[in-house]
């Protein structure tokens, strides 16, 4: 079996070229991932509010260390990033912070995290502040002020969970926009580790009459996402998404993210908001032909990669390592045999 490696580029200087591996055993991708893992992590990423109690070490990173994006570094090698896609350096959270939701989105456009008007429009319509309210078991928390809510950084939610930084939401939406647009009316999206529900709502609005399913492994987070959508989302958006109706276009469920939602599959777009130690086979199987999944892959407290997996029309798979990230862990150990992908699929 042969392995074909090609290089593609992403618009904007803030995001690096992606190494695409088709077929074969993924040796080139594995070597590329190992080469980039030696890049030094920075300790001065914007901090998120402290949680009332520390989460168990084997479940989550500290909230302020939830994610870091890395970009190609010309200074790390004598060759250019396009010539040497293994050369990376740490990039702290993009400096896209605003004092209003519109200002935040405008800054994300300015900084290149948002590339399309469709994603910009969705992020303008979904006020991030409505989804940043923490929900600690000890009582109902007050809404966060704009200084926190519109900061381009992850924020603590509940039980050690976080809402991702806005620039990561922007990149996820841009990456998942093509399959939703291609599918057209009636597309389905799955948001694994949906947290407060922000990206689940955004995915439902991204496609035409798209239905988005959010899954969390803890009831407290499923309730948080449901409350945010039913009580804090703009009234016009609630009507558009038919919130509370049997035909609702946003649905939250408590379950095992490793297993996905097989009863609702196939999905045209799958977003995973926590790092898996390996790519869950169940999620790959639930991708529709022409569908795409974006998932952070790597061990907790170690360098991780955002991986894009496309299922082609003939059912074959294509994987692309996009850039380095650091996410909370996708908890719940997979059942026996999970994470074992079809023969010949690249390993991460």
Buried (B, 14 or more C-beta within 10 A) or exposed (E): EEBEBEBEEBEEEBBBBBBBBBBBBBEBBBEBBEBBBEBEBEEEBBBBBEBBEEBEEEBBBBBBBBBBBBBBBBEBBEEEBEEBBBBBBBBBBBEBBBEEBEBBBBBBBEBBBBBBEBBBBBBBBBBBBBBBBBBBEEEEEEEBEBEBBBBBBBBBBBBBBBBBBBBBBBBBBBBBBBBBBEBEEEBBBBBBBBBBBBBBBBBBBBBEEBBBBBBBBBEBBBBBBBBBBBEBBEEEBBEBBBBEEEEBBBBBBEBBBBBBBEEBBBBBBBBBBBBBBBBBBBBBBBBBEBBBBBBBBBEBBEBBBBBBBBBEEEEBBBBBBBBBBBBBBBBBEBEEEBBEBEEEBBBB
